[in-house]
Amino acid sequence: MKLSPQAPLPALMVALAYVLLGYASFLTASSHGIVTPVVFLPEGVALAAGILGGPRIASGVFIGQLLFALSRG
């Protein structure tokens, strides 16, 4: 199976959406340094991308979660 040059683009878009929505979720859920997220939007995006894109999107979810976790400490 030959991959086109645009093959990693959907996974990278999912990774970027995961990181950005993670920051947005934490910004709206922070109260005096205590994070209490009621709704974590990146998980919904990861689920939808996994259902629609299948295994080729899994690397984007992994990279997005890794970047978000490393940036939050």
Beta strands, then each sheet from edge to edge (+ up, - down):
strand 1: 30-31
strand 2: 34-35
sheet 1: 1+ 2-
end
